[in-house]
Amino acid sequence: MCKASISQYSFLLDTFNKYGAASGQAINLSKSSFTFGSKVNQVIKTSIQNKMGILKEGGADRVKEKCSGWYSRMLSQGGKEVLLMSIALAMPVFVMSCFKLPKTTCDNLASVMADFWWSSTEHSKNIHWLSWEKLCLPKDQGGLGFRNIQTFNQALLAKQAWRILQYPNCLFARMMKSRYFPQSHFLEATLGPRPSYAWRSILYGRDLLVQGLKKNVGNGKSFKVWLDAWIEDEEGWRAPWRMNDFFNPDLRVSELIDVESRS
């Protein structure tokens, strides 16, 4: 993702070279590609590509190239469905597991796949009888089960957020914690003053993750009495009602528990 200056890319290239010299591994520049945002100037794009030695652009381009090769095969709708599900939608998975794709990139990917689905020949202007969003609905809801690019992207990033939450001692989690939330819990971490695009992407995945999270009270040390939803009633899980505006926001549930009587 192009979120840095040309000087930062020079530093990045130098880092890659040092890593290659130390490990014996090297980046295959011919198989690598950049994904630029829609507002990046063409001159800057060219400068970065020349500096890094990576001339290809990613996003919808590779998927479009694949689809172009498939047009000549005169595939049935069943064949197109298999190719879209097993190959086209799988191609950007690695990038989507690390970064939040720009909306324009997601729209371009969806447009390429929709054109391939509805057209029998390349560059033809066939009518799209249903929107791509409707085709992405499950089959029991009238769709074909194709993946919505943005939703799939967020789900993959939610898996990265889950890794940080579930395996706090792994290298990835420890690195993120040392940089972005050294004094707090991952679920309480904020964007911060100088967030990387990777961190922004993980927080985007966390937004989805927290919608399905459930925590056990346990010893109560991680639950804030007045702010966390830890009491269950007919309305579901919620925080206690407050009678006034003056309260200790950092009061923990553990402070309400009598350890001896376990009540």
C-alpha positions as CSV (number, residue, x, y, z in Angstrom):
1,M,0.0,0.0,0.0
2,C,1.4,3.4,-1.0
3,K,1.3,5.3,2.3
4,A,4.8,6.5,2.6
5,S,7.2,8.9,0.9
6,I,9.8,7.9,-1.6
7,S,12.6,8.3,1.0
8,Q,10.8,5.8,3.2
9,Y,10.6,3.3,0.3
10,S,14.4,3.7,-0.2
11,F,14.8,2.7,3.5
12,L,12.4,-0.2,2.9
13,L,14.4,-1.4,-0.1
14,D,17.7,-1.2,1.9
15,T,16.0,-3.2,4.7
16,F,14.9,-5.9,2.2
17,N,18.5,-6.1,0.8
18,K,20.0,-6.5,4.3
19,Y,17.4,-9.2,5.1
20,G,18.2,-11.0,1.9
21,A,22.0,-10.9,2.5
22,A,21.5,-12.3,6.0
23,S,19.0,-15.0,5.3
24,G,19.8,-16.0,1.7
25,Q,16.2,-15.2,0.7
26,A,15.2,-12.5,-1.7
27,I,12.0,-10.9,-3.0
28,N,10.9,-11.9,-6.5
29,L,10.4,-8.5,-8.0
30,S,8.8,-9.9,-11.1
31,K,6.1,-11.5,-9.1
32,S,5.5,-8.5,-6.8
33,S,3.1,-5.7,-7.3
34,F,2.0,-2.4,-5.8
35,T,-1.5,-1.4,-4.9
36,F,-1.9,2.4,-5.0
37,G,-4.7,4.5,-3.7
38,S,-6.8,6.4,-6.2
39,K,-5.4,9.8,-5.1
40,V,-1.7,8.9,-5.6
41,N,-0.1,11.0,-8.3
42,Q,1.1,9.2,-11.4
43,V,4.6,10.8,-11.1
44,I,4.9,9.5,-7.6
45,K,3.7,6.0,-8.6
46,T,6.3,5.8,-11.4
47,S,9.1,7.1,-9.0
48,I,8.3,4.5,-6.4
49,Q,8.0,1.7,-8.9
50,N,11.4,2.5,-10.5
51,K,13.0,2.9,-7.1
52,M,11.8,-0.4,-5.8
53,G,12.2,-2.2,-9.1
54,I,8.5,-3.4,-8.9
55,L,6.7,-2.3,-12.1
56,K,3.4,-4.2,-11.8
57,E,0.3,-2.8,-10.1
58,G,-1.9,-5.2,-8.1
59,G,-5.5,-4.9,-7.1
60,A,-7.9,-5.8,-9.9
61,D,-5.2,-6.0,-12.6
62,R,-4.1,-9.6,-12.0
63,V,-7.7,-10.8,-11.6
64,K,-8.6,-9.0,-14.9
65,E,-5.7,-10.7,-16.7
66,K,-6.9,-14.1,-15.4
67,C,-10.5,-13.4,-16.5
68,S,-9.3,-12.3,-19.9
69,G,-7.7,-15.6,-20.5
70,W,-10.8,-17.4,-19.5
71,Y,-13.1,-15.6,-22.0
72,S,-11.8,-17.6,-24.9
73,R,-12.8,-20.9,-23.4
74,M,-16.6,-20.3,-23.8
75,L,-17.3,-21.5,-20.3
76,S,-20.7,-22.5,-18.9
77,Q,-22.1,-20.6,-16.0
78,G,-21.2,-23.6,-13.8
79,G,-17.6,-23.4,-15.0
80,K,-17.5,-19.6,-14.4
81,E,-18.7,-20.1,-10.9
82,V,-16.0,-22.6,-10.1
83,L,-13.2,-20.4,-11.5
84,L,-14.5,-17.3,-9.7
85,M,-14.8,-19.1,-6.4
86,S,-11.6,-21.2,-6.5
87,I,-9.2,-18.9,-8.3
88,A,-10.3,-15.3,-8.8
89,L,-11.5,-14.7,-5.3
90,A,-8.5,-16.5,-3.9
91,M,-5.8,-14.4,-5.7
92,P,-6.0,-11.3,-3.4
93,V,-6.3,-13.3,-0.2
94,F,-2.7,-12.7,1.0
95,V,-3.0,-9.0,0.6
96,M,-6.4,-8.9,2.2
97,S,-5.1,-10.8,5.2
98,C,-2.6,-8.0,5.9
99,F,-4.2,-4.8,4.7
100,K,-7.6,-3.2,4.3
101,L,-8.1,-2.8,0.6
102,P,-9.3,0.7,-0.6
103,K,-12.9,0.8,-1.5
104,T,-12.0,1.6,-5.1
105,T,-9.9,-1.6,-5.3
106,C,-12.7,-3.7,-3.9
107,D,-15.2,-2.1,-6.4
108,N,-12.8,-2.7,-9.3
109,L,-12.4,-6.4,-8.3
110,A,-16.2,-6.8,-8.0
111,S,-16.7,-5.1,-11.4
112,V,-14.2,-7.4,-13.1
113,M,-15.8,-10.5,-11.7
114,A,-19.3,-9.3,-12.4
115,D,-18.4,-8.5,-16.1
116,F,-16.9,-12.0,-16.4
117,W,-20.0,-13.6,-15.0
118,W,-22.5,-11.9,-17.2
119,S,-20.5,-11.6,-20.5
120,S,-19.6,-14.4,-22.9
121,T,-16.9,-12.4,-24.7
122,E,-14.4,-9.8,-23.5
123,H,-15.3,-6.1,-23.9
124,S,-18.9,-6.9,-24.5
125,K,-21.6,-4.8,-22.8
126,N,-24.0,-7.5,-21.6
127,I,-26.8,-6.5,-19.1
128,H,-26.1,-7.4,-15.5
129,W,-29.5,-8.8,-14.5
130,L,-28.6,-8.8,-10.8
131,S,-26.2,-6.7,-8.8
132,W,-23.0,-8.3,-7.6
133,E,-24.2,-7.7,-4.0
134,K,-27.2,-9.9,-4.7
135,L,-25.0,-12.6,-6.2
136,C,-22.9,-12.5,-3.0
137,L,-25.9,-13.5,-0.9
138,P,-26.0,-17.2,0.3
139,K,-27.8,-19.6,-1.9
140,D,-30.6,-20.1,0.5
141,Q,-31.2,-16.3,0.3
142,G,-31.4,-16.3,-3.5
143,G,-27.7,-15.5,-4.3
144,L,-24.8,-17.7,-5.5
145,G,-22.6,-17.5,-2.5
146,F,-19.8,-15.4,-4.1
147,R,-17.7,-13.5,-1.5
148,N,-18.3,-9.8,-0.9
149,I,-14.8,-8.4,-1.3
150,Q,-15.0,-5.9,1.5
151,T,-16.7,-8.2,4.0
152,F,-14.2,-11.0,3.2
153,N,-11.3,-8.5,3.6
154,Q,-12.6,-7.5,7.1
155,A,-13.1,-11.2,8.1
156,L,-9.5,-12.0,7.2
157,L,-8.2,-9.0,9.2
158,A,-10.4,-10.1,12.1
159,K,-8.4,-13.3,12.1
160,Q,-5.2,-11.3,12.6
161,A,-6.9,-9.4,15.5
162,W,-7.9,-12.8,17.0
163,R,-4.3,-13.9,16.8
164,I,-3.2,-10.9,18.9
165,L,-6.0,-11.5,21.4
166,Q,-5.7,-15.3,21.6
167,Y,-1.9,-15.7,21.4
168,P,-0.4,-12.6,23.2
169,N,3.0,-14.2,23.5
170,C,3.6,-14.8,19.8
171,L,6.1,-12.5,18.1
172,F,3.4,-10.8,16.0
173,A,1.3,-9.9,19.1
174,R,4.4,-8.8,21.2
175,M,5.6,-6.6,18.3
176,M,2.2,-4.9,17.9
177,K,1.8,-4.4,21.7
178,S,5.2,-2.8,22.1
179,R,4.4,-0.3,19.4
180,Y,0.8,0.5,19.7
181,F,-0.7,-0.5,23.1
182,P,2.2,-1.1,25.6
183,Q,0.2,0.0,28.7
184,S,-3.3,-1.3,27.8
185,H,-5.2,-4.3,26.5
186,F,-5.6,-5.0,22.8
187,L,-9.4,-4.5,23.0
188,E,-8.8,-1.1,24.6
189,A,-6.1,0.0,22.2
190,T,-6.6,3.2,20.2
191,L,-5.4,4.3,16.8
192,G,-2.6,6.4,18.3
193,P,-0.7,9.4,16.9
194,R,1.3,7.7,14.2
195,P,-0.5,4.5,13.1
196,S,0.8,2.4,10.3
197,Y,-1.5,1.2,7.6
198,A,-1.2,-2.3,8.9
199,W,-2.3,-1.2,12.4
200,R,-5.3,0.7,10.9
201,S,-6.2,-2.5,9.0
202,I,-6.0,-4.7,12.2
203,L,-8.3,-2.2,14.0
204,Y,-10.7,-2.5,11.1
205,G,-10.7,-6.3,11.6
206,R,-11.1,-5.8,15.4
207,D,-14.3,-3.8,14.8
208,L,-15.8,-7.0,13.3
209,L,-14.3,-9.3,15.9
210,V,-15.7,-7.5,19.0
211,Q,-19.3,-8.0,17.6
212,G,-19.0,-11.7,18.3
213,L,-16.7,-11.8,21.3
214,K,-17.9,-13.1,24.7
215,K,-15.8,-12.9,27.9
216,N,-16.1,-14.9,31.1
217,V,-16.0,-12.7,34.2
218,G,-13.6,-15.1,35.9
219,N,-11.7,-13.2,38.6
220,G,-13.2,-10.0,37.4
221,K,-9.8,-8.1,37.0
222,S,-10.3,-7.4,33.3
223,F,-13.9,-6.1,33.7
224,K,-14.7,-2.4,34.4
225,V,-17.9,-2.3,36.5
226,W,-19.5,0.7,35.0
227,L,-18.2,0.5,31.4
228,D,-18.2,-3.2,30.3
229,A,-21.2,-5.3,29.5
230,W,-20.9,-8.0,32.2
231,I,-24.4,-8.4,33.6
232,E,-27.0,-10.5,31.8
233,D,-30.8,-9.9,32.0
234,E,-33.8,-10.1,29.6
235,E,-32.2,-7.3,27.5
236,G,-29.0,-9.2,27.0
237,W,-25.5,-8.3,28.3
238,R,-25.0,-4.8,29.6
239,A,-23.2,-2.6,32.1
240,P,-25.0,-1.7,35.4
241,W,-27.4,1.3,35.4
242,R,-25.8,4.4,37.1
243,M,-27.9,6.7,39.3
244,N,-25.6,9.6,39.0
245,D,-22.8,11.0,36.8
246,F,-20.1,10.7,39.4
247,F,-18.4,7.3,39.4
248,N,-15.0,5.6,39.3
249,P,-14.6,4.5,35.6
250,D,-11.7,2.2,36.5
251,L,-13.5,0.3,39.2
252,R,-13.1,-3.5,38.5
253,V,-15.5,-6.3,39.1
254,S,-12.8,-8.1,41.1
255,E,-13.2,-5.3,43.8
256,L,-16.9,-6.3,44.3
257,I,-16.1,-10.0,44.9
258,D,-15.7,-11.5,48.4
259,V,-12.8,-13.9,47.8
260,E,-13.5,-15.9,51.0
261,S,-17.2,-16.5,50.5
262,R,-16.9,-16.5,46.7
263,S,-19.9,-14.2,46.5
